[in-house]
Amino acid sequence: MTGFDTDLLEELIERKLACLRQLEEIGEAQLQLVRHGGMTELLDVLAVKQRLLRDLQAIERSLDPFRNQDPDERRWPSPAARQRCAQRIDQCEVLLSHIVAREKESERELIRRRDQAAAQLDGTHRAQQARQAYAAQSPGRSSLDITWEG
């Protein structure tokens, strides 16, 4: 790379950081919706999240040319610019670990809710089977005979 291509690197890292901040916010919204059963709203949140993930992938592809560079060989406009970029990269790593942890928490919560719903459905199914079995054993007793003989 020639000139101050580090300006581009710094810009890409800033964009990545902004995208990760949005992903962190949307991840929190996702977790709250999962916890409270807001499945309709969750679909909207997941659509926004998908767009942000596509944006992040595009940023990562733009960062590819910098990955094979020796960081000490890069020409920075100033030591402060280099330090600022390094701090942003560290912030990205912290955010990414928070996002992954929250994603795992959301997944665990979804599995718990799924299992809970399956247990409720199973209970309902068993109750229905019991009613049907009882009705089959007593076909004439399903209604009360109140006729008077006198």
Disulfide bonds with the S-S distance in Angstrom:
none
